[in-house]
Amino acid sequence: MNQRSEQDGLFGRTLSRRNALRALGLTGVAVAAGGHLAGAAGPARPKRAAGLRRPRSADAGAQLAELLGIDPATAGGGETFKMGAVLAMTGAGSYYGQTMSRGIDLAVAHIAAAGGPQFEVKYLDHKSGDAQAGVDAMRELGEAGYPAKLASYCDNLGSMLPGTEQYQCFTLDGGGGTSTFAQGKPFFWGTRAITPNDAIPGLLEYTKTVLPDAKTLGFIGWDLGEPTNSQIREDILAKFEAAGYEFNGLFELYPVGESNYSTLLPKIQANEPDILIAYGSGQDPGHFASQYYVSGIEAPFFGFEFTPDGLNASNGAYDEYGFTFAADYFDESVGVSPLAKLFISEYQAAYDDEFPDFYAANFYENTLVMWEVIRRVIEGGGDFNSGADLDAAFQENLTAVSVYGGDESTIGSYTLDPVTHSVIQRPMGVFNYKDGAVTPLAFFDIAAADFRLA
């Protein structure tokens, strides 16, 4: 790998005018570890089937029960639990709904096999962020008496939050977390790091290490309307300042689902920072990368989500130039605990040897957490068909089981804040994708705690 391709692979465009990458000492890092994804064209999107495509290990349920220390008296065996799942089943973000539902379906099967209740999951479509679709879905669940649901897109970018409270529907959002606008909302809990906010401090610790001459930062990201945009801006700029960087004034927003960046790129070029922080999800990062890398802009850019959907949208740009991102990403470097290994092996057995992405991991663990809360309610003599009882039981202990973190003998966990309803402990990292491989570059937790290079 020559110097140019290595630099492009790690950071997008080279930082040639500062020679900032000379001291990296990471020749070949982008291809040092095997990846789980296909080459330039990327894998096909998963198609959600009614059931799992292959038999699971016969003892998966027994293994899960042992790992979680399940008491049969409170496991809920023989009961039925109604749970909604409002996901992006169609639209630009349909990849999300497909992979999230896979994680849910696998967990439902494991829970039943482990002696737990039979989850009756009602899948509804918010059409990749359509507000009215979200409102309609929440009303349907509420009127049908569903006490709980799993959600994405920050409960469909806020449109479902009033209904979540009205119907007292206990909700875990492992797709969008809480962001800044949904914090502290009744019955709503974000179980992943806020993207990009929570990942920025750790990312900037990493950039200080590998790009020591970079001083200024700019930002582009989704336009979510007011007051959300101002809330996000205030939080992100405070994080820039806390990390010792100068904000260069570039803070540009673009519509969710954008594929044409011809008007945005000249604005970046006219006010080019040393480092560009670029937030977007789904196909958006891939579309942006495919146009950014050929724009002539030299500033390296860092993203916050890597999915096969984005890879496909990059039209080969991720493979040719690389894509570096900071996130609570799931791969073999993160999934090291006994629970994570069980999940990975069972997922691959169920879905044609495909390695689970972080959305499948998040919704698998969210379904396990829902079972954990049900067990608490049963133990306390409450009604697990009551969203209020579920929410109260969850708040008794806001540390929950996770497929992230832990070690070879210990199961991982995450912890939420009782006021913000967002995570205050969640493993994250900086990763690079290039030539079919995702390579970890650094690891950290919320507020860059326990930062270390990989």
C-alpha positions as CSV (number, residue, x, y, z in Angstrom):
1,M,0.0,0.0,0.0
2,N,1.5,3.3,-1.0
3,Q,1.5,6.4,1.2
4,R,-1.3,8.0,-0.7
5,S,-3.7,5.1,-0.6
6,E,-3.0,4.4,3.1
7,Q,-3.7,8.0,4.0
8,D,-6.9,8.1,1.9
9,G,-8.0,4.8,3.5
10,L,-7.6,6.0,7.0
11,F,-8.9,9.6,6.8
12,G,-10.5,10.2,3.4
13,R,-8.5,12.9,1.6
14,T,-4.9,13.5,2.5
15,L,-3.9,16.4,4.7
16,S,-1.0,17.1,2.4
17,R,-0.5,20.8,3.3
18,R,0.3,19.9,6.9
19,N,1.9,16.5,6.3
20,A,-0.1,15.4,9.4
21,L,-0.1,11.7,8.7
22,R,3.6,11.1,8.3
23,A,4.0,9.8,11.8
24,L,1.1,7.3,11.8
25,G,3.2,4.2,11.5
26,L,0.1,2.3,10.5
27,T,1.1,1.0,7.0
28,G,-1.4,-1.6,5.9
29,V,-3.7,-1.1,8.9
30,A,-6.8,-1.0,6.8
31,V,-6.3,-4.6,5.5
32,A,-4.6,-6.0,8.6
33,A,-7.8,-7.7,9.9
34,G,-10.4,-9.8,8.1
35,G,-13.7,-8.1,7.5
36,H,-17.3,-9.3,7.4
37,L,-18.4,-7.5,4.4
38,A,-18.1,-8.0,0.7
39,G,-16.0,-6.0,-1.7
40,A,-16.7,-2.8,-3.6
41,A,-20.3,-3.6,-4.5
42,G,-21.2,-4.5,-1.0
43,P,-23.6,-7.2,0.2
44,A,-27.2,-7.3,-0.7
45,R,-29.7,-5.9,1.8
46,P,-31.1,-8.6,4.1
47,K,-34.7,-9.5,3.4
48,R,-36.8,-10.0,6.5
49,A,-38.6,-13.4,6.5
50,A,-41.4,-14.6,8.6
51,G,-39.1,-16.8,10.6
52,L,-35.4,-17.8,11.0
53,R,-33.9,-19.4,7.9
54,R,-32.0,-22.2,9.7
55,P,-32.4,-24.2,12.9
56,R,-30.7,-22.7,15.9
57,S,-28.4,-24.6,18.2
58,A,-30.5,-27.1,20.2
59,D,-29.0,-25.8,23.5
60,A,-29.1,-22.0,22.7
61,G,-31.9,-21.5,25.2
62,A,-30.2,-23.5,27.9
63,Q,-27.0,-21.5,27.3
64,L,-28.8,-18.2,27.5
65,A,-30.7,-19.2,30.7
66,E,-27.4,-20.2,32.3
67,L,-25.6,-17.0,31.2
68,L,-28.3,-14.7,32.5
69,G,-28.9,-16.7,35.7
70,I,-32.6,-17.2,35.0
71,D,-34.9,-18.3,37.8
72,P,-37.7,-20.4,36.3
73,A,-40.1,-19.0,38.9
74,T,-39.9,-15.5,37.5
75,A,-39.0,-16.4,33.8
76,G,-42.6,-16.0,32.6
77,G,-42.7,-19.4,30.9
78,G,-46.1,-20.2,29.4
79,E,-47.1,-16.5,29.2
80,T,-47.5,-14.3,26.2
81,F,-46.1,-10.8,26.0
82,K,-47.3,-8.3,23.4
83,M,-44.5,-6.0,22.2
84,G,-44.6,-3.5,19.3
85,A,-41.6,-2.8,17.1
86,V,-41.9,0.4,15.0
87,L,-39.1,0.4,12.5
88,A,-38.1,1.6,9.1
89,M,-39.5,-1.3,7.1
90,T,-39.8,0.7,3.9
91,G,-38.2,3.9,2.5
92,A,-34.6,5.1,2.3
93,G,-33.7,3.5,5.7
94,S,-35.4,0.1,5.1
95,Y,-32.1,-1.6,5.7
96,Y,-32.5,-0.6,9.4
97,G,-35.9,-2.3,9.8
98,Q,-34.7,-5.4,8.2
99,T,-31.6,-5.9,10.3
100,M,-33.3,-4.8,13.5
101,S,-36.1,-7.2,13.0
102,R,-33.6,-10.0,12.6
103,G,-32.1,-9.2,16.0
104,I,-35.6,-9.1,17.6
105,D,-36.7,-12.4,16.0
106,L,-33.6,-14.2,17.1
107,A,-34.0,-13.0,20.7
108,V,-37.7,-13.9,20.8
109,A,-36.7,-17.5,19.8
110,H,-34.0,-17.6,22.4
111,I,-36.2,-16.3,25.2
112,A,-38.8,-18.9,24.5
113,A,-36.2,-21.6,24.4
114,A,-34.7,-20.4,27.7
115,G,-38.1,-20.8,29.5
116,G,-39.4,-17.3,29.1
117,P,-42.6,-15.9,27.6
118,Q,-43.6,-16.1,24.0
119,F,-43.2,-12.6,22.6
120,E,-45.9,-11.6,20.3
121,V,-44.2,-8.9,18.2
122,K,-46.3,-6.5,16.1
123,Y,-44.1,-4.9,13.4
124,L,-45.2,-1.5,12.2
125,D,-43.5,0.7,9.6
126,H,-42.6,4.4,10.2
127,K,-41.4,4.6,6.6
128,S,-37.9,5.8,7.4
129,G,-38.9,8.9,9.4
130,D,-42.4,9.7,8.2
131,A,-44.0,11.6,11.1
132,Q,-47.6,10.7,10.4
133,A,-46.7,7.0,9.9
134,G,-45.1,7.1,13.4
135,V,-48.1,8.8,15.0
136,D,-50.5,6.2,13.3
137,A,-48.3,3.3,14.5
138,M,-48.2,4.6,18.1
139,R,-52.0,5.0,18.1
140,E,-52.5,1.5,16.7
141,L,-50.3,0.0,19.4
142,G,-51.9,2.2,22.2
143,E,-55.4,1.4,21.2
144,A,-54.6,-2.3,21.0
145,G,-53.2,-2.2,24.6
146,Y,-49.5,-3.0,23.8
147,P,-47.6,-2.2,27.0
148,A,-44.2,-1.9,25.4
149,K,-42.4,-1.4,22.1
150,L,-38.9,-1.2,20.6
151,A,-38.3,1.9,18.5
152,S,-35.9,3.6,16.1
153,Y,-35.1,7.1,14.7
154,C,-35.5,8.6,18.3
155,D,-39.1,7.4,18.3
156,N,-39.5,8.5,14.7
157,L,-37.7,11.8,15.3
158,G,-40.0,12.8,18.1
159,S,-43.5,12.3,16.5
160,M,-44.3,9.3,18.6
161,L,-43.2,10.7,22.0
162,P,-46.5,12.2,22.9
163,G,-48.3,9.0,22.2
164,T,-45.7,7.0,24.0
165,E,-46.5,9.0,27.1
166,Q,-50.3,9.1,26.5
167,Y,-50.5,5.3,26.2
168,Q,-47.8,4.7,28.8
169,C,-46.0,2.5,26.4
170,F,-42.6,1.5,27.8
171,T,-40.1,2.0,25.0
172,L,-36.5,1.2,24.3
173,D,-34.9,2.9,21.3
174,G,-31.7,1.1,20.3
175,G,-31.6,2.7,16.9
176,G,-31.4,6.4,17.6
177,G,-31.0,6.6,21.3
178,T,-32.5,9.8,22.8
179,S,-30.5,12.3,20.8
180,T,-30.7,15.7,22.6
181,F,-34.3,16.4,21.9
182,A,-35.9,13.3,23.4
183,Q,-34.1,13.2,26.7
184,G,-36.1,12.7,29.8
185,K,-39.3,11.9,28.0
186,P,-41.7,9.7,30.0
187,F,-41.6,5.9,29.2
188,F,-38.9,6.5,26.6
189,W,-35.3,5.3,27.0
190,G,-32.5,5.5,24.5
191,T,-30.2,2.5,24.8
192,R,-27.4,3.4,22.5
193,A,-24.9,6.3,22.5
194,I,-26.3,9.6,21.2
195,T,-25.0,9.9,17.6
196,P,-22.9,11.8,16.9
197,N,-22.7,13.7,20.2
198,D,-21.5,10.9,22.5
199,A,-18.9,9.7,20.1
200,I,-17.3,13.1,19.4
201,P,-15.1,13.4,22.6
202,G,-13.5,10.0,21.9
203,L,-13.1,10.7,18.2
204,L,-11.3,14.0,19.0
205,E,-9.0,12.2,21.4
206,Y,-8.1,10.0,18.5
207,T,-7.7,12.9,16.0
208,K,-5.3,14.6,18.5
209,T,-3.2,11.5,18.5
210,V,-3.0,10.9,14.7
211,L,-3.5,14.5,13.4
212,P,-1.6,16.6,15.9
213,D,-1.3,19.6,13.6
214,A,-5.0,19.9,13.0
215,K,-6.5,22.9,14.9
216,T,-9.9,23.7,13.4
217,L,-13.2,21.7,13.0
218,G,-16.2,22.1,10.9
219,F,-19.5,20.2,10.9
220,I,-22.2,19.0,8.6
221,G,-25.2,16.9,9.5
222,W,-28.9,16.3,9.2
223,D,-31.4,19.1,9.3
224,L,-33.9,18.0,12.0
225,G,-35.7,21.4,12.4
226,E,-35.9,23.7,15.4
227,P,-35.4,23.6,18.3
228,T,-33.5,20.3,17.7
229,N,-30.9,21.8,15.4
230,S,-29.9,24.5,17.9
231,Q,-29.8,22.0,20.7
232,I,-27.5,19.7,18.7
233,R,-25.3,22.7,17.6
234,E,-24.8,24.0,21.2
235,D,-23.8,20.5,22.4
236,I,-21.4,19.7,19.6
237,L,-19.7,23.1,19.7
238,A,-19.2,22.7,23.4
239,K,-17.6,19.4,22.8
240,F,-15.3,20.9,20.2
241,E,-14.2,23.5,22.7
242,A,-13.7,21.1,25.5
243,A,-11.4,19.0,23.3
244,G,-9.2,22.1,22.6
245,Y,-10.2,22.6,19.0
246,E,-11.3,25.8,17.3
247,F,-14.7,25.9,15.5
248,N,-14.0,27.4,12.1
249,G,-17.7,28.5,11.5
250,L,-18.7,25.8,9.2
251,F,-22.0,24.3,10.4
252,E,-24.1,23.2,7.5
253,L,-27.2,21.0,7.6
254,Y,-28.8,19.0,4.8
255,P,-32.1,17.0,4.5
256,V,-32.4,13.5,5.8
257,G,-32.1,11.1,2.9
258,E,-30.0,13.5,0.7
259,S,-28.2,11.9,-2.2
260,N,-27.0,15.0,-4.0
261,Y,-24.4,17.2,-2.3
262,S,-23.5,19.5,-5.1
263,T,-24.7,22.6,-3.2
264,L,-23.1,21.6,0.1
265,L,-19.6,20.8,-1.2
266,P,-18.8,24.3,-2.4
267,K,-19.7,25.6,1.1
268,I,-17.2,23.2,2.6
269,Q,-14.6,24.2,0.1
270,A,-15.1,27.9,0.7
271,N,-14.6,27.4,4.5
272,E,-12.5,24.3,4.7
273,P,-11.6,23.2,8.3
274,D,-8.6,21.0,9.2
275,I,-11.0,18.2,10.0
276,L,-14.6,17.8,8.9
277,I,-17.1,16.1,11.3
278,A,-19.8,14.6,9.1
279,Y,-23.0,13.2,10.6
280,G,-25.6,11.2,8.6
281,S,-27.1,7.7,8.7
282,G,-28.3,5.1,6.3
283,Q,-27.3,5.7,2.7
284,D,-26.4,9.3,3.3
285,P,-22.8,8.9,4.4
286,G,-22.1,6.7,1.3
287,H,-23.6,9.2,-1.1
288,F,-21.6,12.0,0.6
289,A,-18.4,10.0,0.5
290,S,-18.7,9.2,-3.2
291,Q,-18.9,12.9,-4.0
292,Y,-16.6,14.3,-1.4
293,Y,-13.6,12.2,-2.3
294,V,-13.6,13.5,-5.9
295,S,-14.4,17.1,-4.9
296,G,-10.8,18.3,-4.5
297,I,-11.4,19.1,-0.8
298,E,-8.4,18.0,1.3
299,A,-9.8,18.0,4.8
300,P,-10.2,14.5,6.2
301,F,-13.7,13.7,7.2
302,F,-15.0,11.4,9.9
303,G,-18.4,9.8,10.0
304,F,-20.5,8.1,12.7
305,E,-22.2,5.2,11.1
306,F,-21.1,2.3,8.8
307,T,-23.7,-0.1,7.3
308,P,-23.9,-2.2,4.2
309,D,-26.5,0.3,3.1
310,G,-24.0,3.1,3.2
311,L,-21.3,1.0,1.6
312,N,-23.6,0.2,-1.3
313,A,-24.5,3.9,-1.7
314,S,-20.8,4.9,-1.8
315,N,-20.4,3.3,-5.2
316,G,-17.0,1.9,-4.4
317,A,-15.7,5.0,-2.7
318,Y,-15.5,3.4,0.8
319,D,-13.3,0.6,-0.7
320,E,-11.1,2.9,-2.8
321,Y,-10.6,5.7,-0.3
322,G,-11.7,4.2,3.0
323,F,-14.2,5.4,5.6
324,T,-13.3,6.2,9.2
325,F,-16.2,6.5,11.7
326,A,-16.7,6.7,15.5
327,A,-19.7,4.8,17.0
328,D,-20.9,2.1,19.3
329,Y,-20.1,-0.4,16.5
330,F,-20.4,-4.2,16.9
331,D,-17.8,-6.6,15.5
332,E,-15.5,-9.4,16.8
333,S,-13.2,-6.9,18.5
334,V,-16.2,-5.7,20.6
335,G,-18.3,-8.9,20.9
336,V,-16.0,-10.8,23.2
337,S,-18.3,-11.9,26.1
338,P,-19.9,-15.3,26.3
339,L,-23.3,-13.7,25.6
340,A,-21.9,-11.8,22.5
341,K,-20.3,-15.0,21.2
342,L,-23.6,-16.9,21.6
343,F,-25.4,-14.1,19.8
344,I,-22.9,-14.1,16.9
345,S,-22.8,-17.8,16.4
346,E,-26.6,-18.1,16.6
347,Y,-27.1,-15.2,14.3
348,Q,-24.8,-16.6,11.7
349,A,-26.5,-20.0,12.0
350,A,-29.9,-18.4,11.4
351,Y,-29.0,-16.0,8.6
352,D,-26.7,-17.7,6.1
353,D,-23.4,-17.1,8.0
354,E,-23.9,-13.3,7.8
355,F,-22.1,-11.4,10.6
356,P,-24.6,-9.3,12.7
357,D,-24.3,-5.5,12.4
358,F,-24.7,-3.2,15.4
359,Y,-28.4,-2.7,14.8
360,A,-29.1,-6.4,14.9
361,A,-27.0,-6.5,18.1
362,N,-28.8,-3.6,19.6
363,F,-32.3,-5.0,19.0
364,Y,-31.3,-8.5,20.1
365,E,-30.0,-7.1,23.4
366,N,-33.0,-4.7,23.8
367,T,-35.4,-7.7,23.5
368,L,-33.3,-9.4,26.2
369,V,-33.6,-6.3,28.4
370,M,-37.4,-6.3,27.8
371,W,-37.4,-9.9,29.2
372,E,-35.2,-8.7,32.1
373,V,-37.8,-6.1,33.0
374,I,-40.6,-8.6,32.7
375,R,-38.8,-10.8,35.2
376,R,-38.5,-7.9,37.6
377,V,-42.2,-7.2,37.4
378,I,-43.1,-10.8,38.0
379,E,-40.7,-11.0,41.0
380,G,-42.3,-7.8,42.4
381,G,-45.8,-9.1,42.0
382,G,-46.8,-6.5,39.3
383,D,-48.5,-6.7,35.9
384,F,-46.1,-7.1,33.0
385,N,-48.9,-6.1,30.7
386,S,-48.8,-2.6,32.2
387,G,-46.3,-0.1,30.7
388,A,-46.3,1.8,33.9
389,D,-45.2,-1.4,35.9
390,L,-42.5,-2.1,33.3
391,D,-41.2,1.4,33.4
392,A,-41.1,1.4,37.2
393,A,-39.3,-1.9,37.3
394,F,-36.7,-0.7,34.8
395,Q,-36.0,2.3,36.9
396,E,-35.2,0.1,39.9
397,N,-31.8,-0.7,38.2
398,L,-30.8,1.2,35.1
399,T,-27.8,-1.1,34.4
400,A,-28.9,-3.7,31.8
401,V,-27.4,-6.7,30.1
402,S,-25.5,-6.1,26.8
403,V,-23.8,-7.9,24.0
404,Y,-21.2,-5.1,24.0
405,G,-18.3,-4.9,26.6
406,G,-17.5,-7.5,29.2
407,D,-14.7,-10.0,28.6
408,E,-14.2,-13.6,27.8
409,S,-15.8,-14.7,31.1
410,T,-18.0,-11.7,32.0
411,I,-21.2,-10.4,30.2
412,G,-21.2,-6.7,29.3
413,S,-23.7,-4.1,30.4
414,Y,-24.8,-0.5,29.8
415,T,-26.1,2.1,32.2
416,L,-28.7,4.8,31.7
417,D,-29.2,8.1,33.5
418,P,-32.5,8.4,35.4
419,V,-33.0,12.1,34.4
420,T,-32.0,12.1,30.7
421,H,-33.0,8.5,30.0
422,S,-29.9,8.2,27.9
423,V,-26.8,6.0,28.3
424,I,-24.0,7.2,30.6
425,Q,-21.9,4.1,30.0
426,R,-21.6,2.5,26.6
427,P,-18.5,1.0,24.8
428,M,-17.6,2.9,21.6
429,G,-14.6,3.2,19.3
430,V,-13.1,4.6,16.1
431,F,-13.1,2.2,13.2
432,N,-11.9,2.2,9.6
433,Y,-13.5,0.4,6.7
434,K,-11.5,-0.3,3.6
435,D,-11.2,-3.1,1.0
436,G,-13.8,-5.3,2.7
437,A,-12.4,-5.0,6.2
438,V,-13.4,-3.1,9.3
439,T,-10.4,-2.4,11.6
440,P,-10.7,-1.0,15.1
441,L,-8.4,2.0,15.7
442,A,-9.3,3.1,19.2
443,F,-11.8,2.3,22.0
444,F,-13.5,4.5,24.6
445,D,-16.6,5.1,26.6
446,I,-19.0,8.1,27.1
447,A,-17.0,11.4,27.5
448,A,-13.9,9.6,26.1
449,A,-13.5,7.7,29.3
450,D,-10.9,4.9,29.2
451,F,-9.6,6.0,25.8
452,R,-7.0,3.7,24.3
453,L,-5.7,3.0,20.9
454,A,-6.5,-0.4,19.5
